[in-house]
Amino acid sequence: MDLTAFYDHEFDEHEAIVRATRDAVSVSFAALCGAAQNALSAGNKIVFFGNGGSAADSQHLATELVVRYKTNRAPLAAIALTTDSSLLTAAANDFGQDTIFECQIRALGKPGDLAVGITTSGTSANVVRALQAARETGMVAAALTGRGGGDLPRLADPLVMVPSTTIARIQEMHIMIGHMLCDVLEQTCGR
């Protein structure tokens, strides 16, 4: 393996996706920021969820909002639906993996909350079902995705869709966009 060539290729691909994402998602990013600001300003919360690396991103972003991103300020209401192992395993065991986020949305979500599903493919059944439940509950259903959006264009608005099919590059853009969201919310809602 030529490590130098590999190293250069990975950076080149990352830089290309950064440029493509910058051009593709500015409007949807602004819409996501607006939806999040509206939810928090009305006393509601942001609910993040996803699988695998997207589960980790959900926890990461919720933590940045509740604790802090860059500055000390009042906590912002956010939660990740990926952290309660007893609930996740009970729901998966009793009703199937596809219900693990949906049941939490139905139990904890309320009109005016913002649901943010994170899925690189846009086809994760448990994320899709949770976004459907969010809409039925009166929540704003938003998503971060890639690979053409899968099932999400009919469900999520705002929909931030990274223009890539490479999972690692999509995840890199999701955390960058998530950090930018946290920064905006900290500056505009964190008093």
Disulfide bonds with the S-S distance in Angstrom:
none
